[in-house]
Amino acid sequence: MTSTILRLPRFTGRLILGFLAQFGRISLLVVELFRGLSEVRIWVPRTFTEAATVGAGSLPIVLVIAMFAGVTTAFQAGYQWQSNLPVYILGTLIVETIVLELGPVLIGLVLAGRIGARYAAELGTMRVTEQIDALESLGRSPASHLIIPRVLAATLMLPVLVIIADVVAIVSGLVSVKQVLPVTDADFAYGAKAFWKPFDAYYSLMKATSFGFAIGLISCYMGFNTKQGAEGVGKATTAAIVSSSVVILLLNALLAKLLVST
Amino acid sequence: MIELRGVKKRFGEQVVLDGVDFEVREGETLALLGPSGTGKSVLLKHINGLIRPDAGKVIVDGLEVATLPRRALSELRTRIGYVFQNGALFDSLSVFENVRLGLSDESKFNDLEYAERRVTECLKLVNLSPDTAKKFPAQLSGGMRKRVGIARAVAGAPKYLLYDEPTSGLDPVNADIVDELVKRLDQELGVTSVMVTHDVRGAFNVADRIALLSDGKIVLQGTPDEFRESEDPKVKAFLERDFEDSFAA
């Protein structure tokens, strides 16, 4: 009886302790990351290489997703369209939907899978094959050699990819909406400009940057703390994708509340 | 000099080291023997601070490793070459880049001409041709990987060399080659070495002194002759079993 009563508090306690331990380890990783920043000659060239790999490697999937996001937004707009509304509103609707929400969130979620899996699997494999231990035993910092370049590459490249995705999605949205409704280029451009604020672009880029940082940090953390061989690498990779995706959605809601909620 | 005093380490419920005391004198080669899974590699990782003890002290050159600040620990590690069990070579880097990373002095690391010369020297030291530098770890055999791992460990001219099972997974011929290599390097470079192994024959062939780790404690530490003459049942059991295995093989 007593053990049944104690089970819930014990479970809750373990859950809280587990959360605090994870939080502590992530905080330590962030501290290591800042410490490693002093080794500029190590992380700068590696960041460029990593950014080029992440950017060029992700471009095809980003273009495909952006194109279909634009097409789908346009067709959905056509389906829900009321004839008493001015057609230029379509420009507003498509551009704002893509820039404020679809561009950063869709690309963030897809890259959480693509970049997150890669980082976690790479670092996880390095951990279980003692390559990270080898780096440390050579007196070199894993933060400046492995983590800073990856986190920075994801943080810097996500906004770039989101800008490209936004442009492609808007163009494909314009082409598609013209197939279903009688809207001209001028109407679309007028609508796009009518409610456009420069803050919309900053907001979109702020989201993309924070998503990139979250993907980089979480995936590196998961990979860096991998245990138990190949199975551990699999678990770390899955955890990196799931955690990054959840954090992206949380950040999305948080930034919406903090920055655009009235 | 390397000293371990009362070192304890546990992972969860499992006690791995339960008050380990031993020392490695300047210039000697000490073989740390013990059955698989007794914590020999864990003990070795305490020496260069890759693992911190729960209790006790690990002292290298008069410095207590676990309490060293980050920079001092990095500096100490540059004086300790570590040869990992499976080489732990960086897959994405060529053999040249792997060995070059062993150059702890940044100015030497960035001097490409010096780095090329030193990498070639280190590869020759471990009986590998300079052409190996262009290859990637995936293109090397198990024995070659181990030798590249040794080349990387000696590239920075360390004072200490720690070998983690340098002959595990190798056939007897290659194991003998690596044992001879370890012996020759220790003599030529004048380093102080600790070699973790469960290969009794190799340990007797290479080491000046031997320590046996069992049940989290050092059972005996002494010369090969002292080991042969020991009446300790754990020592006798381990030696008899392993010599039988060697002859059976």
Interface residues (C-beta under 8 A of the other chain):
Chain A: R35 R41 T125 M126 T129 E130 Q131 D133 A134 L135 E136 S137 L138 G139 R140 S141
Chain B: K45 N48 L50 R70 S74 E75 L76 R77 T78 I80 Y82 F84 Q85 N86 A88 L89 F90 D91 L101 G102 S104 E106 R152 G156
